[in-house]
Amino acid sequence: MTKTGYINAAFRSSQNNEAYLFINDKYVLLDYAPGTSNDKVLYGPTPVRDG
């Protein structure tokens, strides 16, 4: 999403184990499993203006 890869903001979804991560003008919807390394991107990266 960016060369530096810094997350500007994040918040938990209303769905279990899902979170939105925002980097500059894009976002992803992430499925995370606490205590594991099985995280996966469900949607994105996509521009915020398209969401």
PDBQT receptor file of N, H, CA, C and O in Angstrom, charges set to zero:
ATOM      1  N   MET A   1       0.823  -1.185   0.000  1.00  0.00    +0.000 N 
ATOM      2  CA  MET A   1       0.000   0.000   0.000  1.00  0.00    +0.000 C 
ATOM      3  C   MET A   1       0.870   1.253   0.000  1.00  0.00    +0.000 C 
ATOM      4  O   MET A   1       0.578   2.207  -0.722  1.00  0.00    +0.000 OA
ATOM      5  N   THR A   2       1.910   1.262   0.783  1.00  0.00    +0.000 N 
ATOM      6  H   THR A   2       2.147   0.487   1.370  1.00  0.00    +0.000 HD
ATOM      7  CA  THR A   2       2.894   2.338   0.733  1.00  0.00    +0.000 C 
ATOM      8  C   THR A   2       4.261   1.713   0.890  1.00  0.00    +0.000 C 
ATOM      9  O   THR A   2       4.393   0.576   1.343  1.00  0.00    +0.000 OA
ATOM     10  N   LYS A   3       5.270   2.461   0.513  1.00  0.00    +0.000 N 
ATOM     11  H   LYS A   3       5.163   3.384   0.145  1.00  0.00    +0.000 HD
ATOM     12  CA  LYS A   3       6.623   1.942   0.676  1.00  0.00    +0.000 C 
ATOM     13  C   LYS A   3       7.005   1.855   2.136  1.00  0.00    +0.000 C 
ATOM     14  O   LYS A   3       7.739   0.946   2.526  1.00  0.00    +0.000 OA
ATOM     15  N   THR A   4       6.525   2.780   2.957  1.00  0.00    +0.000 N 
ATOM     16  H   THR A   4       5.929   3.518   2.641  1.00  0.00    +0.000 HD
ATOM     17  CA  THR A   4       6.866   2.760   4.372  1.00  0.00    +0.000 C 
ATOM     18  C   THR A   4       6.016   1.773   5.144  1.00  0.00    +0.000 C 
ATOM     19  O   THR A   4       6.494   1.178   6.109  1.00  0.00    +0.000 OA
ATOM     20  N   GLY A   5       4.749   1.581   4.739  1.00  0.00    +0.000 N 
ATOM     21  H   GLY A   5       4.361   2.065   3.954  1.00  0.00    +0.000 HD
ATOM     22  CA  GLY A   5       3.905   0.566   5.347  1.00  0.00    +0.000 C 
ATOM     23  C   GLY A   5       3.369   0.890   6.728  1.00  0.00    +0.000 C 
ATOM     24  O   GLY A   5       3.002  -0.026   7.465  1.00  0.00    +0.000 OA
ATOM     25  N   TYR A   6       3.312   2.153   7.104  1.00  0.00    +0.000 N 
ATOM     26  H   TYR A   6       3.610   2.896   6.505  1.00  0.00    +0.000 HD
ATOM     27  CA  TYR A   6       2.807   2.517   8.426  1.00  0.00    +0.000 C 
ATOM     28  C   TYR A   6       1.285   2.525   8.451  1.00  0.00    +0.000 C 
ATOM     29  O   TYR A   6       0.646   3.043   7.535  1.00  0.00    +0.000 OA
ATOM     30  N   ILE A   7       0.711   1.955   9.492  1.00  0.00    +0.000 N 
ATOM     31  H   ILE A   7       1.230   1.535  10.236  1.00  0.00    +0.000 HD
ATOM     32  CA  ILE A   7      -0.737   1.969   9.677  1.00  0.00    +0.000 C 
ATOM     33  C   ILE A   7      -1.110   3.287  10.330  1.00  0.00    +0.000 C 
ATOM     34  O   ILE A   7      -0.590   3.628  11.392  1.00  0.00    +0.000 OA
ATOM     35  N   ASN A   8      -2.022   4.036   9.692  1.00  0.00    +0.000 N 
ATOM     36  H   ASN A   8      -2.444   3.759   8.829  1.00  0.00    +0.000 HD
ATOM     37  CA  ASN A   8      -2.474   5.315  10.228  1.00  0.00    +0.000 C 
ATOM     38  C   ASN A   8      -3.586   5.148  11.249  1.00  0.00    +0.000 C 
ATOM     39  O   ASN A   8      -3.667   5.910  12.212  1.00  0.00    +0.000 OA
ATOM     40  N   ALA A   9      -4.442   4.155  11.043  1.00  0.00    +0.000 N 
ATOM     41  H   ALA A   9      -4.376   3.536  10.260  1.00  0.00    +0.000 HD
ATOM     42  CA  ALA A   9      -5.558   3.923  11.966  1.00  0.00    +0.000 C 
ATOM     43  C   ALA A   9      -6.044   2.490  11.797  1.00  0.00    +0.000 C 
ATOM     44  O   ALA A   9      -5.828   1.860  10.762  1.00  0.00    +0.000 OA
ATOM     45  N   ALA A  10      -6.706   1.992  12.836  1.00  0.00    +0.000 N 
ATOM     46  H   ALA A  10      -6.882   2.505  13.676  1.00  0.00    +0.000 HD
ATOM     47  CA  ALA A  10      -7.275   0.647  12.793  1.00  0.00    +0.000 C 
ATOM     48  C   ALA A  10      -8.462   0.597  13.740  1.00  0.00    +0.000 C 
ATOM     49  O   ALA A  10      -8.465   1.251  14.783  1.00  0.00    +0.000 OA
ATOM     50  N   PHE A  11      -9.465  -0.180  13.371  1.00  0.00    +0.000 N 
ATOM     51  H   PHE A  11      -9.463  -0.712  12.524  1.00  0.00    +0.000 HD
ATOM     52  CA  PHE A  11     -10.554  -0.423  14.313  1.00  0.00    +0.000 C 
ATOM     53  C   PHE A  11     -11.176  -1.784  14.047  1.00  0.00    +0.000 C 
ATOM     54  O   PHE A  11     -11.158  -2.290  12.925  1.00  0.00    +0.000 OA
ATOM     55  N   ARG A  12     -11.718  -2.356  15.094  1.00  0.00    +0.000 N 
ATOM     56  H   ARG A  12     -11.733  -1.945  16.006  1.00  0.00    +0.000 HD
ATOM     57  CA  ARG A  12     -12.332  -3.672  15.041  1.00  0.00    +0.000 C 
ATOM     58  C   ARG A  12     -13.677  -3.594  14.335  1.00  0.00    +0.000 C 
ATOM     59  O   ARG A  12     -14.438  -2.647  14.532  1.00  0.00    +0.000 OA
ATOM     60  N   SER A  13     -13.961  -4.579  13.524  1.00  0.00    +0.000 N 
ATOM     61  H   SER A  13     -13.343  -5.349  13.364  1.00  0.00    +0.000 HD
ATOM     62  CA  SER A  13     -15.242  -4.695  12.846  1.00  0.00    +0.000 C 
ATOM     63  C   SER A  13     -16.298  -5.201  13.826  1.00  0.00    +0.000 C 
ATOM     64  O   SER A  13     -15.962  -5.662  14.917  1.00  0.00    +0.000 OA
ATOM     65  N   SER A  14     -17.557  -5.118  13.447  1.00  0.00    +0.000 N 
ATOM     66  H   SER A  14     -17.831  -4.743  12.561  1.00  0.00    +0.000 HD
ATOM     67  CA  SER A  14     -18.618  -5.700  14.271  1.00  0.00    +0.000 C 
ATOM     68  C   SER A  14     -18.654  -7.225  14.132  1.00  0.00    +0.000 C 
ATOM     69  O   SER A  14     -19.324  -7.907  14.909  1.00  0.00    +0.000 OA
ATOM     70  N   GLN A  15     -17.941  -7.750  13.154  1.00  0.00    +0.000 N 
ATOM     71  H   GLN A  15     -17.397  -7.196  12.524  1.00  0.00    +0.000 HD
ATOM     72  CA  GLN A  15     -17.825  -9.197  12.959  1.00  0.00    +0.000 C 
ATOM     73  C   GLN A  15     -16.674  -9.738  13.804  1.00  0.00    +0.000 C 
ATOM     74  O   GLN A  15     -15.696  -9.027  14.033  1.00  0.00    +0.000 OA
ATOM     75  N   ASN A  16     -16.773 -10.967  14.264  1.00  0.00    +0.000 N 
ATOM     76  H   ASN A  16     -17.568 -11.545  14.078  1.00  0.00    +0.000 HD
ATOM     77  CA  ASN A  16     -15.715 -11.575  15.072  1.00  0.00    +0.000 C 
ATOM     78  C   ASN A  16     -14.407 -11.670  14.298  1.00  0.00    +0.000 C 
ATOM     79  O   ASN A  16     -14.380 -12.089  13.141  1.00  0.00    +0.000 OA
ATOM     80  N   ASN A  17     -13.326 -11.274  14.959  1.00  0.00    +0.000 N 
ATOM     81  H   ASN A  17     -13.348 -10.933  15.899  1.00  0.00    +0.000 HD
ATOM     82  CA  ASN A  17     -11.967 -11.416  14.428  1.00  0.00    +0.000 C 
ATOM     83  C   ASN A  17     -11.743 -10.718  13.092  1.00  0.00    +0.000 C 
ATOM     84  O   ASN A  17     -10.984 -11.208  12.257  1.00  0.00    +0.000 OA
ATOM     85  N   GLU A  18     -12.396  -9.578  12.884  1.00  0.00    +0.000 N 
ATOM     86  H   GLU A  18     -13.013  -9.180  13.562  1.00  0.00    +0.000 HD
ATOM     87  CA  GLU A  18     -12.163  -8.766  11.696  1.00  0.00    +0.000 C 
ATOM     88  C   GLU A  18     -11.814  -7.352  12.123  1.00  0.00    +0.000 C 
ATOM     89  O   GLU A  18     -12.349  -6.829  13.101  1.00  0.00    +0.000 OA
ATOM     90  N   ALA A  19     -10.900  -6.738  11.366  1.00  0.00    +0.000 N 
ATOM     91  H   ALA A  19     -10.465  -7.163  10.571  1.00  0.00    +0.000 HD
ATOM     92  CA  ALA A  19     -10.478  -5.371  11.664  1.00  0.00    +0.000 C 
ATOM     93  C   ALA A  19     -10.200  -4.635  10.361  1.00  0.00    +0.000 C 
ATOM     94  O   ALA A  19      -9.793  -5.233   9.365  1.00  0.00    +0.000 OA
ATOM     95  N   TYR A  20     -10.425  -3.334  10.388  1.00  0.00    +0.000 N 
ATOM     96  H   TYR A  20     -10.756  -2.848  11.197  1.00  0.00    +0.000 HD
ATOM     97  CA  TYR A  20     -10.096  -2.457   9.271  1.00  0.00    +0.000 C 
ATOM     98  C   TYR A  20      -8.775  -1.771   9.580  1.00  0.00    +0.000 C 
ATOM     99  O   TYR A  20      -8.589  -1.238  10.673  1.00  0.00    +0.000 OA
ATOM    100  N   LEU A  21      -7.858  -1.783   8.620  1.00  0.00    +0.000 N 
ATOM    101  H   LEU A  21      -8.009  -2.216   7.731  1.00  0.00    +0.000 HD
ATOM    102  CA  LEU A  21      -6.576  -1.100   8.754  1.00  0.00    +0.000 C 
ATOM    103  C   LEU A  21      -6.494  -0.042   7.665  1.00  0.00    +0.000 C 
ATOM    104  O   LEU A  21      -6.780  -0.315   6.499  1.00  0.00    +0.000 OA
ATOM    105  N   PHE A  22      -6.100   1.173   8.055  1.00  0.00    +0.000 N 
ATOM    106  H   PHE A  22      -5.868   1.395   9.002  1.00  0.00    +0.000 HD
ATOM    107  CA  PHE A  22      -6.012   2.299   7.132  1.00  0.00    +0.000 C 
ATOM    108  C   PHE A  22      -4.568   2.745   6.993  1.00  0.00    +0.000 C 
ATOM    109  O   PHE A  22      -3.883   2.998   7.984  1.00  0.00    +0.000 OA
ATOM    110  N   ILE A  23      -4.114   2.839   5.742  1.00  0.00    +0.000 N 
ATOM    111  H   ILE A  23      -4.671   2.634   4.937  1.00  0.00    +0.000 HD
ATOM    112  CA  ILE A  23      -2.768   3.304   5.433  1.00  0.00    +0.000 C 
ATOM    113  C   ILE A  23      -2.906   4.350   4.336  1.00  0.00    +0.000 C 
ATOM    114  O   ILE A  23      -3.281   4.044   3.204  1.00  0.00    +0.000 OA
ATOM    115  N   ASN A  24      -2.595   5.591   4.699  1.00  0.00    +0.000 N 
ATOM    116  H   ASN A  24      -2.290   5.840   5.618  1.00  0.00    +0.000 HD
ATOM    117  CA  ASN A  24      -2.754   6.727   3.790  1.00  0.00    +0.000 C 
ATOM    118  C   ASN A  24      -4.178   6.760   3.248  1.00  0.00    +0.000 C 
ATOM    119  O   ASN A  24      -5.116   6.911   4.031  1.00  0.00    +0.000 OA
ATOM    120  N   ASP A  25      -4.378   6.626   1.931  1.00  0.00    +0.000 N 
ATOM    121  H   ASP A  25      -3.617   6.504   1.295  1.00  0.00    +0.000 HD
ATOM    122  CA  ASP A  25      -5.723   6.742   1.359  1.00  0.00    +0.000 C 
ATOM    123  C   ASP A  25      -6.341   5.387   1.013  1.00  0.00    +0.000 C 
ATOM    124  O   ASP A  25      -7.294   5.321   0.236  1.00  0.00    +0.000 OA
ATOM    125  N   LYS A  26      -5.802   4.306   1.586  1.00  0.00    +0.000 N 
ATOM    126  H   LYS A  26      -5.028   4.360   2.217  1.00  0.00    +0.000 HD
ATOM    127  CA  LYS A  26      -6.314   2.967   1.307  1.00  0.00    +0.000 C 
ATOM    128  C   LYS A  26      -6.661   2.241   2.600  1.00  0.00    +0.000 C 
ATOM    129  O   LYS A  26      -6.219   2.621   3.684  1.00  0.00    +0.000 OA
ATOM    130  N   TYR A  27      -7.470   1.178   2.460  1.00  0.00    +0.000 N 
ATOM    131  H   TYR A  27      -7.830   0.870   1.579  1.00  0.00    +0.000 HD
ATOM    132  CA  TYR A  27      -7.791   0.355   3.629  1.00  0.00    +0.000 C 
ATOM    133  C   TYR A  27      -7.897  -1.109   3.224  1.00  0.00    +0.000 C 
ATOM    134  O   TYR A  27      -8.082  -1.437   2.052  1.00  0.00    +0.000 OA
ATOM    135  N   VAL A  28      -7.776  -1.975   4.214  1.00  0.00    +0.000 N 
ATOM    136  H   VAL A  28      -7.625  -1.709   5.166  1.00  0.00    +0.000 HD
ATOM    137  CA  VAL A  28      -7.993  -3.411   4.028  1.00  0.00    +0.000 C 
ATOM    138  C   VAL A  28      -8.892  -3.908   5.150  1.00  0.00    +0.000 C 
ATOM    139  O   VAL A  28      -8.914  -3.339   6.241  1.00  0.00    +0.000 OA
ATOM    140  N   LEU A  29      -9.622  -4.961   4.874  1.00  0.00    +0.000 N 
ATOM    141  H   LEU A  29      -9.603  -5.423   3.988  1.00  0.00    +0.000 HD
ATOM    142  CA  LEU A  29     -10.386  -5.670   5.897  1.00  0.00    +0.000 C 
ATOM    143  C   LEU A  29      -9.616  -6.947   6.178  1.00  0.00    +0.000 C 
ATOM    144  O   LEU A  29      -9.393  -7.760   5.281  1.00  0.00    +0.000 OA
ATOM    145  N   LEU A  30      -9.217  -7.115   7.416  1.00  0.00    +0.000 N 
ATOM    146  H   LEU A  30      -9.399  -6.454   8.144  1.00  0.00    +0.000 HD
ATOM    147  CA  LEU A  30      -8.350  -8.216   7.812  1.00  0.00    +0.000 C 
ATOM    148  C   LEU A  30      -9.101  -9.195   8.698  1.00  0.00    +0.000 C 
ATOM    149  O   LEU A  30      -9.808  -8.791   9.621  1.00  0.00    +0.000 OA
ATOM    150  N   ASP A  31      -8.949 -10.472   8.421  1.00  0.00    +0.000 N 
ATOM    151  H   ASP A  31      -8.374 -10.801   7.671  1.00  0.00    +0.000 HD
ATOM    152  CA  ASP A  31      -9.452 -11.539   9.289  1.00  0.00    +0.000 C 
ATOM    153  C   ASP A  31      -8.264 -11.990  10.123  1.00  0.00    +0.000 C 
ATOM    154  O   ASP A  31      -7.273 -12.477   9.579  1.00  0.00    +0.000 OA
ATOM    155  N   TYR A  32      -8.355 -11.832  11.429  1.00  0.00    +0.000 N 
ATOM    156  H   TYR A  32      -9.160 -11.436  11.870  1.00  0.00    +0.000 HD
ATOM    157  CA  TYR A  32      -7.235 -12.197  12.293  1.00  0.00    +0.000 C 
ATOM    158  C   TYR A  32      -7.679 -13.266  13.282  1.00  0.00    +0.000 C 
ATOM    159  O   TYR A  32      -8.836 -13.314  13.699  1.00  0.00    +0.000 OA
ATOM    160  N   ALA A  33      -6.748 -14.103  13.637  1.00  0.00    +0.000 N 
ATOM    161  H   ALA A  33      -5.808 -14.064  13.298  1.00  0.00    +0.000 HD
ATOM    162  CA  ALA A  33      -7.004 -15.165  14.603  1.00  0.00    +0.000 C 
ATOM    163  C   ALA A  33      -6.059 -14.949  15.778  1.00  0.00    +0.000 C 
ATOM    164  O   ALA A  33      -4.866 -15.231  15.664  1.00  0.00    +0.000 OA
ATOM    165  N   PRO A  34      -6.567 -14.455  16.904  1.00  0.00    +0.000 N 
ATOM    166  CA  PRO A  34      -5.700 -14.174  18.051  1.00  0.00    +0.000 C 
ATOM    167  C   PRO A  34      -4.867 -15.392  18.452  1.00  0.00    +0.000 C 
ATOM    168  O   PRO A  34      -5.375 -16.510  18.536  1.00  0.00    +0.000 OA
ATOM    169  N   GLY A  35      -3.589 -15.151  18.694  1.00  0.00    +0.000 N 
ATOM    170  H   GLY A  35      -3.177 -14.243  18.625  1.00  0.00    +0.000 HD
ATOM    171  CA  GLY A  35      -2.691 -16.209  19.131  1.00  0.00    +0.000 C 
ATOM    172  C   GLY A  35      -2.154 -17.084  18.014  1.00  0.00    +0.000 C 
ATOM    173  O   GLY A  35      -1.463 -18.068  18.276  1.00  0.00    +0.000 OA
ATOM    174  N   THR A  36      -2.468 -16.732  16.753  1.00  0.00    +0.000 N 
ATOM    175  H   THR A  36      -3.029 -15.932  16.540  1.00  0.00    +0.000 HD
ATOM    176  CA  THR A  36      -1.968 -17.513  15.620  1.00  0.00    +0.000 C 
ATOM    177  C   THR A  36      -1.335 -16.577  14.600  1.00  0.00    +0.000 C 
ATOM    178  O   THR A  36      -1.341 -15.358  14.774  1.00  0.00    +0.000 OA
ATOM    179  N   SER A  37      -0.798 -17.147  13.552  1.00  0.00    +0.000 N 
ATOM    180  H   SER A  37      -0.793 -18.137  13.410  1.00  0.00    +0.000 HD
ATOM    181  CA  SER A  37      -0.269 -16.348  12.441  1.00  0.00    +0.000 C 
ATOM    182  C   SER A  37      -1.092 -16.603  11.178  1.00  0.00    +0.000 C 
ATOM    183  O   SER A  37      -0.565 -16.537  10.068  1.00  0.00    +0.000 OA
ATOM    184  N   ASN A  38      -2.376 -16.891  11.347  1.00  0.00    +0.000 N 
ATOM    185  H   ASN A  38      -2.805 -16.944  12.250  1.00  0.00    +0.000 HD
ATOM    186  CA  ASN A  38      -3.266 -17.229  10.232  1.00  0.00    +0.000 C 
ATOM    187  C   ASN A  38      -4.054 -16.034   9.710  1.00  0.00    +0.000 C 
ATOM    188  O   ASN A  38      -5.137 -16.216   9.154  1.00  0.00    +0.000 OA
ATOM    189  N   ASP A  39      -3.541 -14.813   9.874  1.00  0.00    +0.000 N 
ATOM    190  H   ASP A  39      -2.661 -14.664  10.326  1.00  0.00    +0.000 HD
ATOM    191  CA  ASP A  39      -4.250 -13.624   9.412  1.00  0.00    +0.000 C 
ATOM    192  C   ASP A  39      -4.359 -13.633   7.887  1.00  0.00    +0.000 C 
ATOM    193  O   ASP A  39      -3.462 -14.111   7.193  1.00  0.00    +0.000 OA
ATOM    194  N   LYS A  40      -5.483 -13.092   7.370  1.00  0.00    +0.000 N 
ATOM    195  H   LYS A  40      -6.212 -12.704   7.934  1.00  0.00    +0.000 HD
ATOM    196  CA  LYS A  40      -5.628 -12.988   5.923  1.00  0.00    +0.000 C 
ATOM    197  C   LYS A  40      -6.436 -11.752   5.571  1.00  0.00    +0.000 C 
ATOM    198  O   LYS A  40      -7.289 -11.311   6.341  1.00  0.00    +0.000 OA
ATOM    199  N   VAL A  41      -6.159 -11.204   4.409  1.00  0.00    +0.000 N 
ATOM    200  H   VAL A  41      -5.466 -11.562   3.783  1.00  0.00    +0.000 HD
ATOM    201  CA  VAL A  41      -6.869 -10.037   3.902  1.00  0.00    +0.000 C 
ATOM    202  C   VAL A  41      -8.157 -10.518   3.242  1.00  0.00    +0.000 C 
ATOM    203  O   VAL A  41      -8.126 -11.324   2.312  1.00  0.00    +0.000 OA
ATOM    204  N   LEU A  42      -9.289 -10.014   3.732  1.00  0.00    +0.000 N 
ATOM    205  H   LEU A  42      -9.314  -9.359   4.487  1.00  0.00    +0.000 HD
ATOM    206  CA  LEU A  42     -10.589 -10.371   3.169  1.00  0.00    +0.000 C 
ATOM    207  C   LEU A  42     -10.987  -9.449   2.026  1.00  0.00    +0.000 C 
ATOM    208  O   LEU A  42     -11.683  -9.859   1.097  1.00  0.00    +0.000 OA
ATOM    209  N   TYR A  43     -10.534  -8.188   2.105  1.00  0.00    +0.000 N 
ATOM    210  H   TYR A  43      -9.969  -7.856   2.860  1.00  0.00    +0.000 HD
ATOM    211  CA  TYR A  43     -10.911  -7.193   1.107  1.00  0.00    +0.000 C 
ATOM    212  C   TYR A  43      -9.841  -6.124   1.045  1.00  0.00    +0.000 C 
ATOM    213  O   TYR A  43      -9.357  -5.660   2.078  1.00  0.00    +0.000 OA
ATOM    214  N   GLY A  44      -9.474  -5.733  -0.157  1.00  0.00    +0.000 N 
ATOM    215  H   GLY A  44      -9.868  -6.110  -0.995  1.00  0.00    +0.000 HD
ATOM    216  CA  GLY A  44      -8.524  -4.645  -0.319  1.00  0.00    +0.000 C 
ATOM    217  C   GLY A  44      -7.127  -5.145  -0.633  1.00  0.00    +0.000 C 
ATOM    218  O   GLY A  44      -6.902  -6.345  -0.790  1.00  0.00    +0.000 OA
ATOM    219  N   PRO A  45      -6.207  -4.223  -0.720  1.00  0.00    +0.000 N 
ATOM    220  CA  PRO A  45      -6.349  -2.805  -0.419  1.00  0.00    +0.000 C 
ATOM    221  C   PRO A  45      -7.172  -2.081  -1.483  1.00  0.00    +0.000 C 
ATOM    222  O   PRO A  45      -7.099  -2.388  -2.673  1.00  0.00    +0.000 OA
ATOM    223  N   THR A  46      -7.942  -1.131  -1.024  1.00  0.00    +0.000 N 
ATOM    224  H   THR A  46      -8.002  -0.882  -0.058  1.00  0.00    +0.000 HD
ATOM    225  CA  THR A  46      -8.782  -0.331  -1.906  1.00  0.00    +0.000 C 
ATOM    226  C   THR A  46      -8.792   1.111  -1.411  1.00  0.00    +0.000 C 
ATOM    227  O   THR A  46      -8.655   1.349  -0.211  1.00  0.00    +0.000 OA
ATOM    228  N   PRO A  47      -8.951   2.067  -2.306  1.00  0.00    +0.000 N 
ATOM    229  CA  PRO A  47      -9.018   3.461  -1.870  1.00  0.00    +0.000 C 
ATOM    230  C   PRO A  47     -10.216   3.699  -0.947  1.00  0.00    +0.000 C 
ATOM    231  O   PRO A  47     -11.292   3.142  -1.163  1.00  0.00    +0.000 OA
ATOM    232  N   VAL A  48     -10.027   4.509   0.059  1.00  0.00    +0.000 N 
ATOM    233  H   VAL A  48      -9.153   4.962   0.234  1.00  0.00    +0.000 HD
ATOM    234  CA  VAL A  48     -11.101   4.834   1.003  1.00  0.00    +0.000 C 
ATOM    235  C   VAL A  48     -12.291   5.427   0.263  1.00  0.00    +0.000 C 
ATOM    236  O   VAL A  48     -13.435   5.152   0.624  1.00  0.00    +0.000 OA
ATOM    237  N   ARG A  49     -12.052   6.218  -0.743  1.00  0.00    +0.000 N 
ATOM    238  H   ARG A  49     -11.122   6.441  -1.036  1.00  0.00    +0.000 HD
ATOM    239  CA  ARG A  49     -13.149   6.868  -1.479  1.00  0.00    +0.000 C 
ATOM    240  C   ARG A  49     -14.061   5.862  -2.175  1.00  0.00    +0.000 C 
ATOM    241  O   ARG A  49     -15.203   6.190  -2.496  1.00  0.00    +0.000 OA
ATOM    242  N   ASP A  50     -13.568   4.621  -2.419  1.00  0.00    +0.000 N 
ATOM    243  H   ASP A  50     -12.640   4.355  -2.158  1.00  0.00    +0.000 HD
ATOM    244  CA  ASP A  50     -14.373   3.595  -3.079  1.00  0.00    +0.000 C 
ATOM    245  C   ASP A  50     -15.128   2.715  -2.095  1.00  0.00    +0.000 C 
ATOM    246  O   ASP A  50     -15.957   1.904  -2.507  1.00  0.00    +0.000 OA
ATOM    247  N   GLY A  51     -14.853   2.862  -0.791  1.00  0.00    +0.000 N 
ATOM    248  H   GLY A  51     -14.180   3.521  -0.456  1.00  0.00    +0.000 HD
ATOM    249  CA  GLY A  51     -15.441   1.990   0.225  1.00  0.00    +0.000 C 
ATOM    250  C   GLY A  51     -16.772   2.461   0.654  1.00  0.00    +0.000 C 
ATOM    251  O   GLY A  51     -17.403   1.836   1.507  1.00  0.00    +0.000 OA
TER     252      GLY A  51
